[in-house]
Amino acid sequence: MTSPLPSVDQILGRPEAAALIERHGRAAVLGAIRGITAAFRAARAAADAEQVLAAAGDRLAREALGSLRRVFNLTGTVLHTNLGRALMAEAAARAAYEASIAFANLEFDLDTGRRGERDAHVRARLCRLTGAEAATVVNNNAAAVLLLLNALAARREVVVSRGELIEIGGAFRMPDIMARAQCRLVEVGTTNRTHAADYAGAIGPRTALVMKVHPSNYAVTGFTKAVPEREMARIAHDAGLPFAIDLGAGTLVGLERWGLPHEPTPAEAIAAGADLVTFSGDKLLGGPQCGIVVGRAALIARLDKNPLKRALRLDKARLAALAATLALYDDPDRLAQRLPTLRMLTRGENEIAAQAARLAPLLARWAGADWQVTVVPARSQIGSGALPVDLLPSAAVALRPAGRRAGAALEALAARLRGLAWPVVGRIADGALLLDCRCLDDEAAFVAQLDA
Ligand SMILES: *Cc1c(COP(=O)(O)O)cnc(C)c1O
């Protein structure tokens, strides 16, 4: 038995079809209509032209959204790698946009009319902010470490403490990066304790570099010993070797200025004697994804000459965004207003709790009678490996299921929130779905969506 379906021509003759073509283009609409009628035919179901067009319209609207969507990050982790880490400042996003839609003097010196250097657009500020002689920028910090190791230590040895052989997630493991950079890793010390003599004893004729890796996403506590950076620098320099630090998060200003816990800065690392320091652009710095290396001019020149630099270089949009982000650091007094990452990190517990209290009744109505909704104290994380054990006092809306099968109900509610037009991502803990309000910037949009 075949089901009666209108022909494609009949469907295209309807006025709704013209509206869809205006919006999505003829080819896409035709493809969607064919797909929908095929599905009806396969299901041996009947449909009229109007139904086919409605289904095609839904499909096209869904496809137009794309898979990369903005989400509300209510996880409590400010720099959430899976949710895109730092939000760019308004000025940085605008700079990226402008660099993208017009030609730019990316590698062109406007004074001389000759070829210029793309990193020159950020170099002077990076040097000023870190006290370094020179700087180079690449795709991300993993790339910065790879480039540094390959340029300075290929086919030679790199001395690193056993307590610092980190894995950061997303397949960044220090021993693997070393191998890919063609370096031989020489581990010194033990997991919890490394002494100055361990470094000195490991240095030999094949050593190219002494390296320190900031243990960014974990803490070794208890009976521990690490060698201070200043002393590591002295040991390396006594042997005529460079000393490099992979800092990871690398904030450019002391966070204690805003009452946040201290996180090491590139300037401190340079002042302690590091010859090269690597850090990410989209962690605490609050800019676009990139990796930054600052340090001695002669060493940076070797990185810039390495063919990997060409493969890992930044595009104009991100360079423009980085330059605009760094410019905000000229006015530290207003940084917490302008840099979204810092704005979210410095939000007060009371302000967040008041926001959670405003949202709780709306969420209670949205979730339905089966849910008990309260405001609870929460602990936000900086995330992305910065300050792994420091948790910031915050507030969350907690949704608890009444009755049995709580686990399944929580998963279902989390899925319902993720299914919204502007998906909401929270976290499940202690038998509740927690929506930490620290990163909720656009409260009006959040409320409007619940009401819809
Ligand atoms: C985050 C981090 C990296 C990797 O940086 P990406 O910018 O994610 O590539 C490397 N080293 C340390 C210590 C880090 O914290």
The ligand as an SDF file (V2000), in Angstrom:
LIG
                    3D

 15 15  0  0  0  0  0  0  0  0999 V2000
   46.5770   24.7750   30.2450 C   0  0  0  0  0  0  0  0  0  0  0  0
   48.0000   24.3980   30.2820 C   0  0  0  0  0  0  0  0  0  0  0  0
   48.6630   23.9940   29.1180 C   0  0  0  0  0  0  0  0  0  0  0  0
   47.9590   23.8900   27.7980 C   0  0  0  0  0  0  0  0  0  0  0  0
   47.5440   25.1500   27.3770 O   0  0  0  0  0  0  0  0  0  0  0  0
   46.4910   25.2930   26.1520 P   0  0  0  0  0  0  0  0  0  0  0  0
   46.3750   26.7730   25.9700 O   0  0  0  0  0  0  0  0  0  0  0  0
   45.2480   24.6350   26.5960 O   0  0  0  0  0  0  0  0  0  0  0  0
   47.0860   24.6150   24.9790 O   0  0  0  0  0  0  0  0  0  0  0  0
   50.0010   23.6770   29.2260 C   0  0  0  0  0  0  0  0  0  0  0  0
   50.6550   23.7330   30.4000 N   0  0  0  0  0  0  0  0  0  0  0  0
   50.0470   24.1100   31.5490 C   0  0  0  0  0  0  0  0  0  0  0  0
   50.8390   24.1460   32.8140 C   0  0  0  0  0  0  0  0  0  0  0  0
   48.7000   24.4570   31.5230 C   0  0  0  0  0  0  0  0  0  0  0  0
   48.0840   24.8270   32.6530 O   0  0  0  0  0  0  0  0  0  0  0  0
  1  2  1  0
  2  3  1  0
  2 14  2  0
  3  4  1  0
  3 10  2  0
  4  5  1  0
  5  6  1  0
  6  7  2  0
  6  8  1  0
  6  9  1  0
 10 11  1  0
 11 12  2  0
 12 13  1  0
 12 14  1  0
 14 15  1  0
M  END
$$$$
